[in-house]
Amino acid sequence: MSATIIQFPDPTTRRSTGGQLTATSAAAAPDPRVLCADGLDGQTEVEWFRTADAVLDQIEALLDQRRAQEVITLCESGMWCLLDAAPDIDDWELVMMLLDRLRDLHLRACCAERPEPSRLADFLYRLATAHDMHVVDGVIDPYRSLLGPVGFAQIRRLLADEDRRNRHLTDIRRSILEFRLRPIHASLARCDHPSAM
């Protein structure tokens, strides 16, 4: 396991001013905008998980303070950090537990402060097409009411754009692409025909 420290961006300051969570500060009040997503020097993966989980506790506390927009930003950054760090972490279950918790916090924050549907659609599409981990099935479904017609129209546009960009691919590469996009098509089908769920 490597010892890279991945920082959350501070939405109220410039990127270069973010703090770092250290092993000694974890017991104190860790900065809720920082997540150590790829380990700290001298820590086991279980210790890393506990440190990261403590940071998510702090992010969750922001929901109680009605700071849902910050939680949305932090969770989205955290998901990308975790996806980037995942190949360096041996314990897949720990990664998935953190990712699931981030996704739950993100959904709760979006329900508390509804994001613009097209922007939400862009994020969910990128997450659903991320091939770093097999966590994409059903990623869109919990957001159905938040996306609405505008969000789903944006997802369909993104699919059409991707199809146009990749018409020149070989048959085998198109098959791989179609497999990668299958969860999105399944989510759209469930949206179009909710009675079939």
One Martini backbone bead per residue (centre of mass of N, CA, C, O) as a GRO file, in nm:
protein
  197
    1MET     BB    1   0.095   0.036   0.023
    2SER     BB    2   0.071   0.352  -0.012
    3ALA     BB    3   0.148   0.719   0.090
    4THR     BB    4  -0.077   0.885  -0.025
    5ILE     BB    5  -0.218   1.211  -0.003
    6ILE     BB    6  -0.556   1.294  -0.035
    7GLN     BB    7  -0.726   1.588  -0.105
    8PHE     BB    8  -0.961   1.798  -0.035
    9PRO     BB    9  -1.138   2.047  -0.137
   10ASP     BB   10  -1.186   2.383  -0.069
   11PRO     BB   11  -1.471   2.567  -0.146
   12THR     BB   12  -1.356   2.854   0.005
   13THR     BB   13  -1.077   2.795  -0.129
   14ARG     BB   14  -0.792   2.738  -0.245
   15ARG     BB   15  -0.636   2.450  -0.320
   16SER     BB   16  -0.352   2.518  -0.172
   17THR     BB   17  -0.502   2.540   0.138
   18GLY     BB   18  -0.527   2.264   0.220
   19GLY     BB   19  -0.539   2.022   0.441
   20GLN     BB   20  -0.404   1.765   0.659
   21LEU     BB   21  -0.436   1.441   0.758
   22THR     BB   22  -0.333   1.298   1.054
   23ALA     BB   23  -0.283   1.061   1.285
   24THR     BB   24  -0.288   1.269   1.529
   25SER     BB   25  -0.559   1.436   1.430
   26ALA     BB   26  -0.793   1.223   1.431
   27ALA     BB   27  -0.880   1.255   1.740
   28ALA     BB   28  -0.950   1.508   1.678
   29ALA     BB   29  -1.047   1.763   1.454
   30PRO     BB   30  -1.100   1.686   1.155
   31ASP     BB   31  -1.100   1.781   0.844
   32PRO     BB   32  -1.388   1.745   0.646
   33ARG     BB   33  -1.214   1.819   0.363
   34VAL     BB   34  -1.047   1.557   0.438
   35LEU     BB   35  -0.898   1.266   0.270
   36CYS     BB   36  -0.743   0.960   0.326
   37ALA     BB   37  -0.729   0.754   0.029
   38ASP     BB   38  -0.398   0.619   0.037
   39GLY     BB   39  -0.270   0.664   0.300
   40LEU     BB   40  -0.039   0.631   0.575
   41ASP     BB   41   0.232   0.639   0.734
   42GLY     BB   42   0.236   0.337   0.921
   43GLN     BB   43  -0.034   0.225   0.816
   44THR     BB   44  -0.281   0.035   0.801
   45GLU     BB   45  -0.568  -0.030   0.639
   46VAL     BB   46  -0.744  -0.021   0.892
   47GLU     BB   47  -0.641   0.253   0.992
   48TRP     BB   48  -0.715   0.406   0.740
   49PHE     BB   49  -1.017   0.354   0.757
   50ARG     BB   50  -1.066   0.491   1.031
   51THR     BB   51  -0.972   0.769   0.944
   52ALA     BB   52  -1.168   0.803   0.705
   53ASP     BB   53  -1.431   0.756   0.868
   54ALA     BB   54  -1.393   1.004   1.050
   55VAL     BB   55  -1.424   1.208   0.821
   56LEU     BB   56  -1.713   1.122   0.743
   57ASP     BB   57  -1.836   1.209   1.008
   58GLN     BB   58  -1.780   1.512   0.957
   59ILE     BB   59  -1.943   1.533   0.699
   60GLU     BB   60  -2.212   1.442   0.820
   61ALA     BB   61  -2.235   1.684   1.021
   62LEU     BB   62  -2.302   1.896   0.799
   63LEU     BB   63  -2.598   1.819   0.765
   64ASP     BB   64  -2.686   1.927   1.050
   65GLN     BB   65  -2.577   2.227   0.942
   66ARG     BB   66  -2.686   2.284   0.654
   67ARG     BB   67  -2.427   2.180   0.437
   68ALA     BB   68  -2.495   2.029   0.161
   69GLN     BB   69  -2.310   2.148  -0.060
   70GLU     BB   70  -2.047   2.057   0.068
   71VAL     BB   71  -2.109   1.756   0.069
   72ILE     BB   72  -2.131   1.719  -0.231
   73THR     BB   73  -1.844   1.807  -0.302
   74LEU     BB   74  -1.692   1.606  -0.116
   75CYS     BB   75  -1.811   1.341  -0.226
   76GLU     BB   76  -1.720   1.370  -0.517
   77SER     BB   77  -1.420   1.391  -0.457
   78GLY     BB   78  -1.401   1.125  -0.292
   79MET     BB   79  -1.476   0.927  -0.515
   80TRP     BB   80  -1.235   0.990  -0.698
   81CYS     BB   81  -1.013   0.929  -0.497
   82LEU     BB   82  -1.096   0.633  -0.451
   83LEU     BB   83  -1.072   0.537  -0.743
   84ASP     BB   84  -0.768   0.610  -0.766
   85ALA     BB   85  -0.674   0.436  -0.502
   86ALA     BB   86  -0.776   0.139  -0.522
   87PRO     BB   87  -0.529  -0.018  -0.659
   88ASP     BB   88  -0.351   0.031  -0.373
   89ILE     BB   89  -0.580  -0.144  -0.230
   90ASP     BB   90  -0.638  -0.461  -0.108
   91ASP     BB   91  -0.904  -0.395   0.054
   92TRP     BB   92  -1.203  -0.395  -0.096
   93GLU     BB   93  -1.413  -0.362   0.135
   94LEU     BB   94  -1.316  -0.089   0.239
   95VAL     BB   95  -1.366   0.070  -0.015
   96MET     BB   96  -1.672   0.006  -0.041
   97MET     BB   97  -1.761   0.127   0.229
   98LEU     BB   98  -1.676   0.416   0.162
   99LEU     BB   99  -1.829   0.450  -0.102
  100ASP     BB  100  -2.112   0.395   0.009
  101ARG     BB  101  -2.108   0.630   0.209
  102LEU     BB  102  -2.067   0.855   0.005
  103ARG     BB  103  -2.324   0.798  -0.159
  104ASP     BB  104  -2.522   0.843   0.074
  105LEU     BB  105  -2.441   1.134   0.143
  106HIS     BB  106  -2.496   1.251  -0.135
  107LEU     BB  107  -2.797   1.189  -0.150
  108ARG     BB  108  -2.883   1.338   0.105
  109ALA     BB  109  -2.780   1.616   0.010
  110CYS     BB  110  -2.952   1.632  -0.248
  111CYS     BB  111  -3.226   1.622  -0.093
  112ALA     BB  112  -3.170   1.886   0.074
  113GLU     BB  113  -3.009   2.008  -0.200
  114ARG     BB  114  -3.095   2.057  -0.502
  115PRO     BB  115  -2.956   2.005  -0.784
  116GLU     BB  116  -2.879   2.052  -1.088
  117PRO     BB  117  -2.973   1.819  -1.313
  118SER     BB  118  -2.740   1.836  -1.525
  119ARG     BB  119  -2.504   1.822  -1.326
  120LEU     BB  120  -2.584   1.556  -1.199
  121ALA     BB  121  -2.578   1.392  -1.461
  122ASP     BB  122  -2.280   1.428  -1.522
  123PHE     BB  123  -2.174   1.287  -1.270
  124LEU     BB  124  -2.324   1.012  -1.298
  125TYR     BB  125  -2.210   0.938  -1.571
  126ARG     BB  126  -1.913   0.928  -1.489
  127LEU     BB  127  -1.953   0.717  -1.268
  128ALA     BB  128  -2.098   0.495  -1.450
  129THR     BB  129  -1.825   0.497  -1.654
  130ALA     BB  130  -1.646   0.394  -1.451
  131HIS     BB  131  -1.380   0.130  -1.474
  132ASP     BB  132  -1.225   0.086  -1.201
  133MET     BB  133  -1.507  -0.010  -1.085
  134HIS     BB  134  -1.779  -0.231  -0.980
  135VAL     BB  135  -2.017   0.038  -0.902
  136VAL     BB  136  -2.245   0.116  -1.135
  137ASP     BB  137  -2.484  -0.031  -1.059
  138GLY     BB  138  -2.750   0.179  -0.999
  139VAL     BB  139  -2.644   0.482  -0.959
  140ILE     BB  140  -2.903   0.640  -1.074
  141ASP     BB  141  -3.172   0.545  -0.937
  142PRO     BB  142  -3.179   0.717  -0.659
  143TYR     BB  143  -3.206   0.998  -0.858
  144ARG     BB  144  -3.469   1.019  -1.017
  145SER     BB  145  -3.623   1.266  -0.882
  146LEU     BB  146  -3.377   1.467  -0.924
  147LEU     BB  147  -3.353   1.459  -1.234
  148GLY     BB  148  -3.564   1.411  -1.418
  149PRO     BB  149  -3.615   1.510  -1.736
  150VAL     BB  150  -3.356   1.680  -1.759
  151GLY     BB  151  -3.146   1.470  -1.661
  152PHE     BB  152  -3.222   1.238  -1.861
  153ALA     BB  153  -3.166   1.403  -2.116
  154GLN     BB  154  -2.864   1.437  -2.057
  155ILE     BB  155  -2.790   1.139  -2.059
  156ARG     BB  156  -2.878   1.090  -2.352
  157ARG     BB  157  -2.679   1.291  -2.475
  158LEU     BB  158  -2.421   1.153  -2.374
  159LEU     BB  159  -2.469   0.887  -2.519
  160ALA     BB  160  -2.483   1.005  -2.807
  161ASP     BB  161  -2.200   1.131  -2.806
  162GLU     BB  162  -2.046   0.867  -2.761
  163ASP     BB  163  -2.146   0.725  -3.012
  164ARG     BB  164  -2.029   0.927  -3.218
  165ARG     BB  165  -1.725   0.908  -3.123
  166ASN     BB  166  -1.738   0.559  -3.162
  167ARG     BB  167  -1.793   0.463  -3.466
  168HIS     BB  168  -1.480   0.381  -3.543
  169LEU     BB  169  -1.476   0.134  -3.396
  170THR     BB  170  -1.431  -0.163  -3.333
  171ASP     BB  171  -1.616  -0.428  -3.253
  172ILE     BB  172  -1.475  -0.493  -2.983
  173ARG     BB  173  -1.481  -0.201  -2.868
  174ARG     BB  174  -1.788  -0.169  -2.883
  175SER     BB  175  -1.853  -0.398  -2.690
  176ILE     BB  176  -1.715  -0.274  -2.446
  177LEU     BB  177  -1.878  -0.015  -2.439
  178GLU     BB  178  -2.158  -0.143  -2.414
  179PHE     BB  179  -2.097  -0.278  -2.144
  180ARG     BB  180  -2.033  -0.010  -1.987
  181LEU     BB  181  -2.336   0.115  -2.064
  182ARG     BB  182  -2.556  -0.081  -1.956
  183PRO     BB  183  -2.639   0.048  -1.678
  184ILE     BB  184  -2.764   0.302  -1.804
  185HIS     BB  185  -2.978   0.169  -1.978
  186ALA     BB  186  -3.118   0.030  -1.741
  187SER     BB  187  -3.197   0.290  -1.591
  188LEU     BB  188  -3.368   0.409  -1.821
  189ALA     BB  189  -3.569   0.175  -1.835
  190ARG     BB  190  -3.672   0.210  -1.543
  191CYS     BB  191  -3.776   0.497  -1.591
  192ASP     BB  192  -3.974   0.429  -1.833
  193HIS     BB  193  -4.047   0.136  -1.658
  194PRO     BB  194  -4.135   0.110  -1.338
  195SER     BB  195  -4.322  -0.151  -1.343
  196ALA     BB  196  -4.062  -0.349  -1.407
  197MET     BB  197  -3.919  -0.352  -1.112
   0.00000   0.00000   0.00000
